[in-house]
Structure formats: C-alpha cells, structure tokens
Amino acid sequence: MSLTKEAINQVGELFIMGFAGLDLSPETASFIQQSGIGGVILFSQNYDSPAQVAELVNQVQDCKSSSPLWISVDHEGGKVQRFKKHFTRIPEAADIAATNSPNLAFEISSLMAKELAAVGVNLNFCPVADINTNPKNPIIGRRAYGETEDQVSKFVTAMVRGHLTNGVQPCVKHFPGHGDTTVDSHLALPKVTTPLSVLMERELKPFSKAFKAKCAMVMTAHILFPELDAEFPATLSSKILRKMLREDLRFSKIIISDDLEMNAITDHYGAEEAPRLAIQAGCDLLIYRSEKATRLAHAALVKALETGKLAPEIVMTAVERCRSVKKEALLKYRAPVVAEAAKLVGLPEHLAIVNQIQPKA
C-alpha cells in the first residue's frame, strides 16, 4: 500500500467531531466507524442525565476499531460546563483561584475528573491557561485563574495533576494565550500585538509548566500574533506551532485546534482549506462541533492527499502521535456502567469541597 493510500485510510484519526442528539444515529455511527474518527466532543445538546450520557458514550465506543475514542467535553466550571443537572456545579476559575489554595484546586479537579470518568469522558478541555491580562477581554475574564503568570501557573498545574490522577486527560488552552484580546474569536479574528519578549515571560509560562506537569494536550488559539506570524492565526501557523511550541518549548504530544467552525476561521479561510492549513501548520487533532462540517473537512483532507496538496508524511506523523498518546492515556480506560453513573456524580462529599469556595458577587 502506498503511503498516500495509507494516509487516506488513517486521516479520520485526526478528527474530534460533534453531533446532534441524545443517542447515536445509525448514520453517525457508520461515519465514525467507516472513517475511523478519532473522537467526539459532547455538548449540552447531547446530555440529559448521567445514565443517558453513559449509554451514549458506550454507543460511541462501540464504533471503535482498535483503541478507544476520545470522548471529550468543555467542563471548566462557571459558565462553561455542558453537564449541569445532577453533576456537581464547579465554580469559576477566578473564584477557585481567589482561595489561594492550589491544594483545594487539586481536590476540585479530582472530583471533576471522577464525575466525568463515571460517564465515560476521558478528555476535558480544561484548564484555561490564559492569563487575564486585558480587562476588556470579552471571552476569557473569570475563566482565567488570575492576572499574573505565577498565579495562573500554580492553579493550572494543580488542575492538570487532579485530572491525570483520576484518569482523565486535561487539555490546556488557548496557546499561545487568549488573555490579551479585545475580540471574541467565536465571532471574529482577534489580533494581539504583545511583543514576543512579553509573551515568553508571561503568556507561555503557564503552558510550559503544564507540560512539565505531564499535560499531553494543548489547544490552539484562533488569534493573529503579527509579531510571530503576520499571515496566519496560531491554529494555522507553522511558525507558532512547529517553531515556538515544538522546537522552543519542546512539546512533543498532541496539538489540537480550537473549534474550526468558529468565525475567526470560517470568515477568513475556506472550509476546504482550513483543515489542510491546520494539519500542515502542526495540529494533530481538529475539532468540529458539527457532523456536517466534519464530513466536509474529512473529504477535503482526502482530496488534498489525493491531489498532492497535503503530504502523507505529515498526516501519518500526526496519526502516530495521536495513537501513541491514546495508548498511554487510555490503556486503563473502563467503559462506564450505565446503572452506576448517577451514583457517582453530584455526591455530597463533592458538594462539600466546592462549598468551601465563596463565589464573588
């Protein structure tokens, strides 16, 4: 088999896909299975109860060909928590950090991971490693653990350790930092003019420390950093991903894009070009919140491989990296027991832990 043919057969591993509904339709299951999709992302539209989502996760995992799929979610706490009913409500990052207790953050992270693992989630897009350096920032704000590098780093590493200790992969976000923006990348493409010297001493340090704490995933930011790359936002920039992240910070694990259906990308880069540019730049996994966009992007990468616009070596390197991390991270993965799921979330002892935090009025 030629390398191009092999890359076409394996390219599905590079996708994390959203889909509609509380259960898996035969059409969606068929696409996941036949395309070898690497994982899914769950939203509030996929959640009704712990037992229901555990059953849904098992349906998804039934589509696997070999290693388990990534079952991912945005479960930060505060406003960003997809599973609310029955689950322990997690305070905002700013309120957790206001305790000045990384030990308490570790406990909260641990209970978060335990509850997610109970329903089969094995990847959480948390913690936010951005520093809230711009008070006019419309998207990070209280999702950040503080306004200084030291404060953010202490809490990010505690959150990373709590997840890993309890069998859920954390993913720090949004590299190389979303805290100094005045635009929401869901709506438009932000531009950050922070000098490189400041980024190195400030924004990049929480990420670097998270990697030392064994965090194996980092999510990119859909932000232009003209000081680093005048043409492409971080998600599509080889200067930022391959040079800064891989070479300078020596990060060797998985780089995952933020949702490629956000306006910062769709308004400026074609639906067929964006996935190719992201993989070429150094992303290993691509997030699409809808099945329709995933199917389109998957077909676009297959076409790019067939026409020679995308080198199969780049795809296979990303596939091998994804599978290597999966092998390490999901070796002990246990399918959730549907009948037990509700008994393992929203526990009184978990509530007692979060009740130690007094939310800011």
C-alpha positions as CSV (number, residue, x, y, z in Angstrom):
1,M,0.0,0.0,0.0
2,S,1.3,3.5,-0.9
3,L,1.9,6.0,1.9
4,T,-0.8,8.3,0.3
5,K,-3.3,5.5,0.4
6,E,-2.4,4.6,4.0
7,A,-2.8,8.3,5.0
8,I,-6.2,8.5,3.4
9,N,-7.3,5.4,5.3
10,Q,-6.0,6.8,8.6
11,V,-6.9,10.5,8.3
12,G,-10.1,10.1,10.3
13,E,-8.0,9.7,13.4
14,L,-7.2,13.4,13.3
15,F,-10.8,14.5,14.0
16,I,-12.9,15.1,17.1
17,M,-16.5,15.5,16.0
18,G,-19.7,16.9,17.5
19,F,-23.0,15.5,16.6
20,A,-26.7,16.1,17.3
21,G,-28.9,14.2,19.7
22,L,-29.1,12.2,22.9
23,D,-28.2,9.0,21.2
24,L,-26.1,7.9,18.2
25,S,-28.0,7.6,14.9
26,P,-27.1,4.7,12.6
27,E,-25.8,7.2,10.1
28,T,-23.4,8.9,12.6
29,A,-22.2,5.6,13.9
30,S,-21.5,4.4,10.4
31,F,-19.5,7.5,9.6
32,I,-17.4,7.3,12.8
33,Q,-16.7,3.6,12.2
34,Q,-16.0,3.7,8.4
35,S,-13.9,6.9,8.6
36,G,-12.0,5.9,11.7
37,I,-12.9,9.1,13.5
38,G,-10.5,9.7,16.5
39,G,-13.1,11.0,19.0
40,V,-16.2,13.0,19.7
41,I,-17.0,16.2,21.6
42,L,-20.2,16.3,23.7
43,F,-22.3,19.4,24.3
44,S,-25.4,20.2,26.3
45,Q,-27.5,19.0,23.3
46,N,-26.0,15.5,24.0
47,Y,-26.8,15.5,27.7
48,D,-29.9,14.7,29.7
49,S,-28.8,12.6,32.6
50,P,-25.7,10.7,33.8
51,A,-27.2,7.3,32.7
52,Q,-28.2,8.7,29.3
53,V,-24.8,10.1,28.5
54,A,-23.0,7.0,29.8
55,E,-25.2,4.9,27.4
56,L,-24.4,7.4,24.6
57,V,-20.6,7.1,25.3
58,N,-20.9,3.3,25.1
59,Q,-22.6,3.6,21.8
60,V,-19.8,5.8,20.5
61,Q,-17.1,3.4,21.8
62,D,-18.8,0.5,20.1
63,C,-17.7,2.2,16.8
64,K,-14.0,1.9,17.6
65,S,-11.8,-0.3,15.5
66,S,-8.9,-0.7,18.0
67,S,-8.1,1.8,20.7
68,P,-10.9,3.7,22.5
69,L,-12.1,7.0,21.0
70,W,-11.5,10.3,22.7
71,I,-14.8,11.3,24.5
72,S,-14.3,15.0,25.2
73,V,-16.2,17.9,26.7
74,D,-15.7,21.5,27.8
75,H,-16.1,21.1,31.6
76,E,-14.3,24.1,33.1
77,G,-16.9,25.2,35.6
78,G,-18.7,28.5,35.8
79,K,-20.4,29.4,32.5
80,V,-18.5,26.6,30.7
81,Q,-20.0,23.4,32.0
82,R,-22.0,21.3,29.5
83,F,-23.3,18.7,32.0
84,K,-25.1,20.7,34.7
85,K,-28.2,18.8,36.0
86,H,-27.1,16.1,38.6
87,F,-23.4,17.0,38.2
88,T,-21.5,19.0,40.9
89,R,-21.6,22.6,39.7
90,I,-18.0,23.7,39.5
91,P,-17.1,27.4,40.5
92,E,-15.5,29.8,38.1
93,A,-11.7,29.6,37.8
94,A,-11.4,33.1,39.3
95,D,-13.3,32.0,42.4
96,I,-11.2,28.9,42.7
97,A,-8.0,30.9,42.5
98,A,-9.3,33.5,45.0
99,T,-8.9,30.9,47.7
100,N,-5.1,31.0,47.0
101,S,-5.1,27.2,47.6
102,P,-3.7,25.1,44.9
103,N,-4.5,22.1,47.1
104,L,-8.2,22.9,47.0
105,A,-7.9,23.3,43.3
106,F,-6.4,19.8,43.1
107,E,-9.4,18.5,45.1
108,I,-11.8,20.2,42.8
109,S,-10.0,19.0,39.7
110,S,-10.1,15.4,41.1
111,L,-13.8,15.4,41.7
112,M,-14.4,16.9,38.2
113,A,-12.4,14.1,36.7
114,K,-14.1,11.4,38.8
115,E,-17.5,12.6,37.7
116,L,-16.5,12.8,34.0
117,A,-14.9,9.4,34.1
118,A,-18.1,7.9,35.7
119,V,-19.9,8.7,32.4
120,G,-17.0,7.7,30.1
121,V,-15.5,11.1,29.3
122,N,-11.7,10.7,29.0
123,L,-10.7,14.1,27.7
124,N,-11.6,17.5,29.2
125,F,-10.8,20.8,27.5
126,C,-9.6,22.3,30.8
127,P,-7.8,24.1,32.4
128,V,-7.7,27.6,30.8
129,A,-4.0,28.5,30.9
130,D,-4.7,32.1,29.6
131,I,-3.7,35.0,31.8
132,N,-6.4,37.6,32.2
133,T,-4.1,40.5,31.3
134,N,-6.7,42.6,29.5
135,P,-9.7,43.8,31.5
136,K,-11.6,44.4,28.2
137,N,-11.2,40.8,27.2
138,P,-14.8,39.6,26.2
139,I,-14.1,35.9,26.3
140,I,-11.6,34.9,29.0
141,G,-12.2,37.1,32.0
142,R,-13.2,35.0,35.0
143,R,-12.4,31.8,33.1
144,A,-8.8,32.5,33.9
145,Y,-7.1,31.7,37.2
146,G,-5.6,35.1,37.6
147,E,-3.9,38.2,36.2
148,T,-0.3,37.1,36.8
149,E,1.8,34.3,35.4
150,D,2.6,32.9,38.8
151,Q,-1.0,32.8,39.9
152,V,-2.2,31.1,36.7
153,S,0.7,28.6,36.6
154,K,0.1,27.4,40.2
155,F,-3.6,26.7,39.6
156,V,-3.2,25.3,36.1
157,T,-0.7,22.7,37.2
158,A,-2.9,21.8,40.2
159,M,-5.8,21.3,37.8
160,V,-3.7,19.2,35.4
161,R,-2.5,16.9,38.2
162,G,-6.0,16.4,39.6
163,H,-7.3,15.2,36.2
164,L,-4.4,13.0,35.5
165,T,-4.5,11.4,38.9
166,N,-8.1,10.3,38.2
167,G,-7.7,9.0,34.7
168,V,-9.0,12.0,32.6
169,Q,-6.7,13.8,30.1
170,P,-6.6,17.6,30.6
171,C,-6.0,19.9,27.7
172,V,-4.6,23.4,28.4
173,K,-5.9,26.2,26.2
174,H,-5.6,28.6,24.2
175,F,-2.0,28.6,23.0
176,P,-0.1,30.9,22.9
177,G,-2.6,32.9,25.1
178,H,-6.1,34.4,24.7
179,G,-6.0,36.7,27.7
180,D,-4.8,39.9,26.0
181,T,-7.5,40.2,23.3
182,T,-10.4,42.6,22.9
183,V,-12.3,40.3,20.4
184,D,-14.1,37.0,20.9
185,S,-12.7,34.5,18.4
186,H,-16.1,32.8,18.2
187,L,-17.3,36.0,16.4
188,A,-14.2,37.4,14.6
189,L,-10.5,37.1,14.3
190,P,-8.6,38.8,17.2
191,K,-5.2,40.3,16.8
192,V,-2.7,40.5,19.6
193,T,0.3,42.8,19.3
194,T,2.0,41.8,22.5
195,P,5.8,41.7,22.0
196,L,7.5,38.3,21.8
197,S,9.6,39.1,24.8
198,V,6.5,39.7,26.9
199,L,4.8,36.5,25.6
200,M,7.9,34.5,26.5
201,E,8.0,35.8,30.1
202,R,4.2,35.9,30.6
203,E,1.7,34.0,28.4
204,L,3.8,31.0,27.6
205,K,4.9,30.1,31.1
206,P,1.6,28.5,32.3
207,F,1.6,26.3,29.2
208,S,5.3,25.3,29.7
209,K,4.7,24.5,33.4
210,A,1.6,22.4,32.5
211,F,3.7,20.4,30.1
212,K,6.2,19.7,32.9
213,A,3.2,18.5,35.0
214,K,2.6,15.9,32.2
215,C,-0.2,17.6,30.4
216,A,-0.2,15.8,27.0
217,M,-2.6,18.1,25.1
218,V,-2.7,21.8,24.2
219,M,-5.4,23.6,22.3
220,T,-4.6,26.4,19.9
221,A,-6.0,29.9,19.7
222,H,-7.6,31.4,16.6
223,I,-5.7,34.6,17.1
224,L,-3.3,36.6,14.9
225,F,0.0,37.4,16.5
226,P,1.8,39.7,14.0
227,E,5.0,39.6,16.0
228,L,5.1,35.8,15.4
229,D,3.3,35.4,12.1
230,A,1.9,38.2,10.1
231,E,-0.2,35.9,7.8
232,F,-1.8,33.1,9.8
233,P,-3.5,32.8,13.2
234,A,-1.9,30.5,15.7
235,T,-4.1,27.5,14.7
236,L,-2.8,27.7,11.1
237,S,0.7,28.9,11.8
238,S,3.7,26.6,11.5
239,K,5.9,29.4,13.0
240,I,3.8,29.3,16.2
241,L,3.1,25.6,16.3
242,R,6.2,23.9,14.8
243,K,8.8,26.5,15.7
244,M,7.6,28.0,19.0
245,L,5.6,25.1,20.5
246,R,7.5,22.1,19.2
247,E,11.1,23.5,19.0
248,D,11.3,26.2,21.5
249,L,9.0,24.7,24.2
250,R,9.9,21.1,23.2
251,F,6.3,20.0,23.4
252,S,6.1,16.5,21.8
253,K,2.5,15.4,22.5
254,I,-0.9,16.4,20.9
255,I,-1.7,19.8,19.5
256,I,-5.4,20.2,19.0
257,S,-7.2,23.0,17.2
258,D,-10.0,25.0,18.8
259,D,-13.3,24.5,17.0
260,L,-12.7,25.2,13.3
261,E,-16.3,26.2,12.8
262,M,-15.6,29.5,14.8
263,N,-16.0,32.7,12.8
264,A,-12.3,33.6,13.3
265,I,-11.6,30.8,10.9
266,T,-14.7,30.4,8.7
267,D,-14.8,34.1,7.8
268,H,-11.2,34.1,6.5
269,Y,-10.3,30.6,5.4
270,G,-12.3,28.3,3.2
271,A,-13.9,25.2,4.7
272,E,-11.8,23.0,2.5
273,E,-8.5,25.0,3.0
274,A,-8.7,25.4,6.8
275,P,-8.3,21.7,7.8
276,R,-5.3,21.3,5.4
277,L,-3.7,24.5,6.7
278,A,-4.2,23.4,10.3
279,I,-2.6,20.0,9.7
280,Q,0.3,21.4,7.7
281,A,0.9,24.0,10.5
282,G,1.3,21.3,13.1
283,C,-2.1,20.5,14.5
284,D,-2.6,16.8,15.2
285,L,-6.3,16.9,16.0
286,L,-9.1,19.0,14.6
287,I,-12.3,19.9,16.4
288,Y,-15.5,20.4,14.5
289,R,-18.7,20.9,16.5
290,S,-21.0,19.5,13.9
291,E,-21.1,16.3,11.9
292,K,-21.8,18.1,8.7
293,A,-18.6,20.2,8.9
294,T,-16.6,17.1,10.0
295,R,-17.7,15.2,6.9
296,L,-16.8,18.1,4.7
297,A,-13.3,18.6,6.3
298,H,-12.6,14.9,6.2
299,A,-13.4,14.8,2.5
300,A,-11.3,17.9,1.9
301,L,-8.2,16.2,3.6
302,V,-8.7,13.1,1.5
303,K,-8.9,15.2,-1.6
304,A,-5.8,17.2,-0.6
305,L,-3.9,13.9,-0.1
306,E,-5.1,12.6,-3.5
307,T,-4.1,15.7,-5.4
308,G,-0.7,16.1,-3.6
309,K,-1.6,19.4,-1.8
310,L,-1.0,17.7,1.5
311,A,2.0,15.4,2.2
312,P,1.0,12.0,3.5
313,E,4.1,12.1,5.8
314,I,2.6,15.0,7.7
315,V,-0.7,13.1,8.2
316,M,1.0,9.9,9.3
317,T,3.2,11.7,11.8
318,A,0.1,13.2,13.4
319,V,-1.8,9.9,13.3
320,E,1.1,8.2,15.0
321,R,1.4,10.9,17.7
322,C,-2.4,10.7,18.4
323,R,-2.3,6.9,18.7
324,S,0.8,7.0,20.9
325,V,-0.9,9.3,23.4
326,K,-4.1,7.3,23.2
327,K,-2.1,4.1,24.0
328,E,-0.6,5.8,27.1
329,A,-3.7,7.7,28.2
330,L,-6.5,5.2,27.5
331,L,-4.7,2.0,28.4
332,K,-6.7,1.7,31.6
333,Y,-10.0,3.1,30.1
334,R,-13.0,1.4,31.6
335,A,-16.4,1.7,29.9
336,P,-19.0,3.5,32.1
337,V,-21.6,1.3,33.9
338,V,-24.9,2.9,33.0
339,A,-26.7,1.7,36.1
340,E,-23.9,3.2,38.3
341,A,-23.3,6.5,36.6
342,A,-25.9,8.5,38.6
343,K,-24.4,7.2,41.9
344,L,-21.0,8.7,41.1
345,V,-21.8,12.3,40.3
346,G,-23.1,15.1,42.4
347,L,-22.0,13.4,45.6
348,P,-22.4,15.2,49.0
349,E,-18.7,15.0,49.6
350,H,-18.1,16.7,46.2
351,L,-20.5,19.4,47.1
352,A,-18.8,19.9,50.4
353,I,-15.5,20.5,48.6
354,V,-16.9,23.2,46.2
355,N,-18.8,24.8,49.0
356,Q,-15.5,25.9,50.5
357,I,-15.4,28.5,47.8
358,Q,-17.3,31.7,48.2
359,P,-18.2,33.0,44.7
360,K,-17.6,36.6,44.0
361,A,-20.8,38.6,44.0
